[in-house]
Amino acid sequence: MAKTNFQYEKRQKELEKKKKAEEKARRKLEAKNNPKPADGSEGDEPEADDADDADDADPAAEGDAPVQPQ
């Protein structure tokens, strides 16, 4: 049976760690340069309000099926 190449596995693990660290540093730098987060999860409040207004625009839909509390 062939011997496991531990040096190769170790090198791959080191490369993965280095890649993750670089990605983290890049994200941190982007967050520092831009006040908004890169993923856009925050700061979308006006859009969420617009979505709520769209639900209010159809009053017929509200009376069709009563919503039961859970």
Backbone as JSON Lines, residues from 0, in Angstrom:
{"i":0,"aa":"M","n":[0.84,-1.17,0.0],"ca":[0.0,0.0,0.0],"c":[0.89,1.25,0.0]}
{"i":1,"aa":"A","n":[0.41,2.28,-0.68],"ca":[1.19,3.5,-0.81],"c":[1.19,4.29,0.5]}
{"i":2,"aa":"K","n":[2.29,4.97,0.71],"ca":[2.43,5.81,1.89],"c":[1.67,7.12,1.69]}
{"i":3,"aa":"T","n":[1.03,7.6,2.73],"ca":[0.32,8.87,2.66],"c":[1.33,10.02,2.6]}
{"i":4,"aa":"N","n":[1.05,10.97,1.74],"ca":[1.95,12.11,1.57],"c":[1.51,13.22,2.52]}
{"i":5,"aa":"F","n":[2.02,13.18,3.74],"ca":[1.63,14.15,4.76],"c":[2.11,15.56,4.42]}
{"i":6,"aa":"Q","n":[3.25,15.67,3.75],"ca":[3.76,16.99,3.39],"c":[2.79,17.69,2.44]}
{"i":7,"aa":"Y","n":[2.23,16.94,1.49],"ca":[1.28,17.52,0.54],"c":[0.03,18.0,1.28]}
{"i":8,"aa":"E","n":[-0.51,17.16,2.16],"ca":[-1.7,17.52,2.93],"c":[-1.45,18.76,3.8]}
{"i":9,"aa":"K","n":[-0.28,18.79,4.43],"ca":[0.07,19.93,5.27],"c":[0.16,21.21,4.44]}
{"i":10,"aa":"R","n":[0.78,21.11,3.28],"ca":[0.92,22.28,2.4],"c":[-0.45,22.78,1.94]}
{"i":11,"aa":"Q","n":[-1.35,21.86,1.61],"ca":[-2.69,22.26,1.18],"c":[-3.44,22.97,2.31]}
{"i":12,"aa":"K","n":[-3.26,22.45,3.51],"ca":[-3.9,23.06,4.68],"c":[-3.35,24.47,4.91]}
{"i":13,"aa":"E","n":[-2.03,24.63,4.78],"ca":[-1.41,25.94,4.95],"c":[-1.9,26.92,3.88]}
{"i":14,"aa":"L","n":[-2.01,26.45,2.63],"ca":[-2.49,27.31,1.56],"c":[-3.93,27.75,1.81]}
{"i":15,"aa":"E","n":[-4.76,26.84,2.31],"ca":[-6.15,27.17,2.63],"c":[-6.22,28.23,3.74]}
{"i":16,"aa":"K","n":[-5.39,28.07,4.77],"ca":[-5.36,29.05,5.87],"c":[-4.93,30.42,5.34]}
{"i":17,"aa":"K","n":[-3.91,30.43,4.48],"ca":[-3.41,31.67,3.93],"c":[-4.49,32.35,3.07]}
{"i":18,"aa":"K","n":[-5.2,31.57,2.29],"ca":[-6.26,32.1,1.44],"c":[-7.38,32.7,2.29]}
{"i":19,"aa":"K","n":[-7.76,32.01,3.37],"ca":[-8.8,32.52,4.26],"c":[-8.36,33.82,4.93]}
{"i":20,"aa":"A","n":[-7.1,33.87,5.36],"ca":[-6.58,35.07,6.02],"c":[-6.57,36.25,5.05]}
{"i":21,"aa":"E","n":[-6.19,36.02,3.8],"ca":[-6.18,37.09,2.81],"c":[-7.6,37.57,2.52]}
{"i":22,"aa":"E","n":[-8.53,36.64,2.42],"ca":[-9.93,37.0,2.18],"c":[-10.49,37.83,3.33]}
{"i":23,"aa":"K","n":[-10.16,37.43,4.55],"ca":[-10.62,38.15,5.73],"c":[-10.04,39.56,5.76]}
{"i":24,"aa":"A","n":[-8.75,39.68,5.44],"ca":[-8.1,40.98,5.41],"c":[-8.72,41.88,4.34]}
{"i":25,"aa":"R","n":[-9.06,41.3,3.19],"ca":[-9.68,42.05,2.11],"c":[-11.07,42.56,2.53]}
{"i":26,"aa":"R","n":[-11.86,41.68,3.16],"ca":[-13.19,42.08,3.63],"c":[-13.1,43.18,4.69]}
{"i":27,"aa":"K","n":[-12.13,43.04,5.58],"ca":[-11.94,44.02,6.65],"c":[-11.56,45.37,6.06]}
{"i":28,"aa":"L","n":[-10.7,45.36,5.06],"ca":[-10.28,46.59,4.4],"c":[-11.46,47.24,3.67]}
{"i":29,"aa":"E","n":[-12.28,46.42,3.0],"ca":[-13.46,46.95,2.31],"c":[-14.44,47.56,3.31]}
{"i":30,"aa":"A","n":[-14.63,46.9,4.44],"ca":[-15.54,47.41,5.46],"c":[-15.02,48.73,6.02]}
{"i":31,"aa":"K","n":[-13.72,48.86,6.13],"ca":[-13.12,50.09,6.65],"c":[-13.29,51.23,5.65]}
{"i":32,"aa":"N","n":[-13.13,50.93,4.37],"ca":[-13.24,51.95,3.33],"c":[-14.69,52.32,3.02]}
{"i":33,"aa":"N","n":[-15.59,51.38,3.15],"ca":[-17.01,51.62,2.85],"c":[-17.82,51.5,4.14]}
{"i":34,"aa":"P","n":[-18.58,52.52,4.49],"ca":[-19.37,52.43,5.72],"c":[-20.45,51.36,5.64]}
{"i":35,"aa":"K","n":[-20.97,51.08,4.44],"ca":[-21.97,50.03,4.28],"c":[-21.27,48.67,4.22]}
{"i":36,"aa":"P","n":[-21.91,47.62,4.74],"ca":[-21.33,46.29,4.62],"c":[-21.39,45.81,3.17]}
{"i":37,"aa":"A","n":[-20.45,44.97,2.78],"ca":[-20.36,44.49,1.41],"c":[-21.54,43.61,1.03]}
{"i":38,"aa":"D","n":[-22.11,42.88,2.0],"ca":[-23.2,41.96,1.68],"c":[-24.54,42.67,1.55]}
{"i":39,"aa":"G","n":[-24.65,43.92,1.99],"ca":[-25.87,44.69,1.83],"c":[-26.97,44.29,2.79]}
{"i":40,"aa":"S","n":[-26.65,43.59,3.86],"ca":[-27.69,43.15,4.78],"c":[-28.25,44.31,5.6]}
{"i":41,"aa":"E","n":[-27.45,45.31,5.87],"ca":[-27.91,46.48,6.62],"c":[-28.01,47.66,5.68]}
{"i":42,"aa":"G","n":[-28.84,48.62,6.05],"ca":[-28.96,49.8,5.24],"c":[-30.04,49.68,4.18]}
{"i":43,"aa":"D","n":[-30.74,48.54,4.1],"ca":[-31.8,48.35,3.14],"c":[-33.16,48.65,3.74]}
{"i":44,"aa":"E","n":[-33.2,49.39,4.81],"ca":[-34.45,49.69,5.48],"c":[-35.47,50.36,4.56]}
{"i":45,"aa":"P","n":[-35.1,51.36,3.74],"ca":[-36.1,51.97,2.87],"c":[-36.72,50.97,1.9]}
{"i":46,"aa":"E","n":[-35.94,50.03,1.39],"ca":[-36.48,49.03,0.5],"c":[-37.46,48.13,1.24]}
{"i":47,"aa":"A","n":[-37.16,47.8,2.48],"ca":[-38.07,46.96,3.26],"c":[-39.37,47.7,3.5]}
{"i":48,"aa":"D","n":[-39.3,49.01,3.73],"ca":[-40.51,49.81,3.91],"c":[-41.34,49.83,2.63]}
{"i":49,"aa":"D","n":[-40.67,49.89,1.46],"ca":[-41.38,49.86,0.2],"c":[-42.13,48.55,0.03]}
{"i":50,"aa":"A","n":[-41.54,47.46,0.46],"ca":[-42.19,46.17,0.35],"c":[-43.43,46.12,1.23]}
{"i":51,"aa":"D","n":[-43.38,46.74,2.4],"ca":[-44.54,46.78,3.27],"c":[-45.66,47.6,2.63]}
{"i":52,"aa":"D","n":[-45.31,48.69,1.95],"ca":[-46.31,49.52,1.29],"c":[-47.0,48.74,0.18]}
{"i":53,"aa":"A","n":[-46.28,47.87,-0.51],"ca":[-46.86,47.07,-1.58],"c":[-47.91,46.13,-1.02]}
{"i":54,"aa":"D","n":[-47.7,45.6,0.17],"ca":[-48.69,44.72,0.79],"c":[-49.96,45.49,1.14]}
{"i":55,"aa":"D","n":[-49.82,46.75,1.53],"ca":[-50.96,47.58,1.9],"c":[-51.76,48.03,0.69]}
{"i":56,"aa":"A","n":[-51.17,47.94,-0.5],"ca":[-51.82,48.43,-1.7],"c":[-52.99,47.54,-2.12]}
{"i":57,"aa":"D","n":[-53.07,46.29,-1.68],"ca":[-54.13,45.38,-2.08],"c":[-55.04,45.08,-0.88]}
{"i":58,"aa":"P","n":[-56.02,45.93,-0.61],"ca":[-56.88,45.72,0.56],"c":[-57.78,44.5,0.42]}
{"i":59,"aa":"A","n":[-58.1,44.06,-0.8],"ca":[-58.96,42.91,-1.0],"c":[-58.3,41.64,-0.48]}
{"i":60,"aa":"A","n":[-56.98,41.55,-0.57],"ca":[-56.26,40.36,-0.13],"c":[-56.34,40.19,1.38]}
{"i":61,"aa":"E","n":[-56.47,41.28,2.1],"ca":[-56.51,41.21,3.55],"c":[-57.79,40.59,4.07]}
{"i":62,"aa":"G","n":[-58.91,40.8,3.4],"ca":[-60.19,40.33,3.87],"c":[-60.52,38.92,3.42]}
{"i":63,"aa":"D","n":[-59.77,38.32,2.49],"ca":[-60.1,37.01,1.95],"c":[-59.95,35.91,2.99]}
{"i":64,"aa":"A","n":[-58.81,35.83,3.62],"ca":[-58.55,34.74,4.58],"c":[-58.07,35.35,5.89]}
{"i":65,"aa":"P","n":[-58.79,35.11,6.97],"ca":[-58.34,35.65,8.26],"c":[-57.04,34.97,8.71]}
{"i":66,"aa":"V","n":[-56.15,35.74,9.28],"ca":[-54.88,35.23,9.78],"c":[-55.07,34.82,11.22]}
{"i":67,"aa":"Q","n":[-54.75,33.57,11.53],"ca":[-54.91,33.08,12.89],"c":[-53.56,33.14,13.61]}
{"i":68,"aa":"P","n":[-53.54,33.65,14.84],"ca":[-52.28,33.71,15.59],"c":[-51.79,32.3,15.93]}
{"i":69,"aa":"Q","n":[-50.5,32.18,16.01],"ca":[-49.92,30.85,16.31],"c":[-49.48,30.75,17.73]}
